[in-house]
Amino acid sequence: MAKSRVARLSTNNLVGAHSRKKWRRGRPDAGGVPDLLNRNFFAAAPNQRWVVDIPEFPTGDGKLYLAGIRDLHHRGIVGWDTSGRQDAALVVSALTMALGAHRSPRRRRAPCRQGIAIIHLAGLRVRCRQRRHDPVVRFHRRAFDNATMETFWARLKVEIAWIRGSIWFPTRAEAHGYLFEFIEVFYNRQRHQGGLGHLTPSEYADKWRHDHGQPNLP
């Protein structure tokens, strides 16, 4: 968007959808869990660094939990699932989708062999081994590597509330369907990002594969 248009819209008291900043307590070294990313949320290639966090959405059926795995290279959501329960099975389901859609861990080169894939959540950490393809699940009290994922979910909720007027859904099924459209269609394939050279996550990932002589994924 041109600066002149931004200035014109600003005079009409129009602003972008945003949330209020929240005060966070605690230090990165206070949880007894090492910060494996060292606050570096950049990945030079796909499938090197994955992060996850689980937000919740209110529905008429009760809370719906969403586990989503984000690739820090192209910023796309590579695996996700929803459930009425916040447990390890939900995270494993999202991880299974990510591995199945992007790399078969037993037939092709696994994401962990290209770097380090980290998936964790307050109380749950899944870290892929460097020499074996099987993920290792570890439990910890607190982890700080996924601060960028927490920020992403906060932003997603703000955008959904701005579009729908609320993040409340009548049923869990309706919430799941809406999240599917938002993540798979809008965010991954239509939402252009300045940090990606004004490409979508899908376009950015395809460009990297093309530049490195790798076939694009369906």
Secondary structure, 3 states (H helix, E strand, C coil): CCHHHHHHHHCCCCCCCCCCCCCCCCCCCCCCCCCCCCCCCCCCCCCCCEEEECCEECECCCCEEEEEEEECCCCCEEEEEEECCCCHHHHHHHHHHHHHHHCCCCCCCCHHHHCCCEEEECCEEEEECCCCCCEEEECCCCCCCCHHHHHHHHHHHHHHHHHHCCCCECCHHHHHHHHHHHHHHHHHHCCCEHHHCCECHHHHHHHHHHHCCCCCCC
